[in-house]
Amino acid sequence: MGAGPLSPREKAPSAASPPESILVHGEGDLAVSAVAVALARRIAQTFAWVDFEDPRVSARSSARAWVEDRSGRPVVERVEEALLRPPDRDRLALRRLVTPEPSEANVRLQTHLALPELFQRLAARAITPEGRGAVLLANIDCLPPALRTNTIETPWLHRTLHDEGLTLIGTSRSPPPGATSRAFDRVFRVETMEDDGSWMDGALIEEDPGGGERRGPRIGLRTAWERLGLDPELLTGDRGHRSR
């Protein structure tokens, strides 16, 4: 699935590309968040996002403040477990009565209504008049494994959002387990500087979604930014900030 590796000869992907799922991970919170936001804004200037980290912790994060300053508040402040569960059968049965005809539009509606409530909210907020949009899921590594298995790692969830014209972008501060990375079309690892330099002096490496092996060369973040067609305005300022 997805496009080939990021290489020195790659042209910047067009925003008209088919929706895909992209995972960005690395140890530098701010750098990872910046790459993810830039990828989302390549699709739409405004997008829907949510942070899976406990808000009592994330409220002290410079990365969280950076995202909010450029993208507004998340769809929900705290992700309760109930928001990640599929709708109960009684609610689904009632919705099928409301849309009984087996038309393509109704089938798509019923599929959408089978999504967990959180993703229904994200989709409703993210979609643009052009029928495209982006959803950012920050810190998916904070999800309990069982919830991650039934949501982020489920191919059906990705396909449903893609069918609605939505690109799904996730971030993780720890290397994602195989089951998680395989759910994504593209996986990028962000490397930051060892010293107190800017996150912009880091590098981007594309990995194979199947196992974390390097799929492309190590490219300076500024160079990769241009090749991926990301918003140059997001590269300005923020010197000296690497993580929390």
Sequence and secondary structure as in RCSB ss.txt:
>XXXX:A:sequence
MGAGPLSPREKAPSAASPPESILVHGEGDLAVSAVAVALARRIAQTFAWVDFEDPRVSARSSARAWVEDRSGRPV
VERVEEALLRPPDRDRLALRRLVTPEPSEANVRLQTHLALPELFQRLAARAITPEGRGAVLLANIDCLPPALRTN
TIETPWLHRTLHDEGLTLIGTSRSPPPGATSRAFDRVFRVETMEDDGSWMDGALIEEDPGGGERRGPRIGLRTAW
ERLGLDPELLTGDRGHRSR
>XXXX:A:secstr
       TT     TTS   EEEEEES HHHHHHHHHHHHHHH SS EEEE S HHHHTT HHHHHHHHHH S S
 SS  GGGGS   HHHHHHHHHHS S  HHHHHHHHHHTS HHHHHHHHHH  TTS EEEEEE GGGS HHHHHH
TTT HHHHHHHHHTTEEEEEEESS   HHHHTTSSEEEEEE  SSS  GGG EEEEE TTTS B S  EEHHHHH
HHTT  GGGGSS TT    
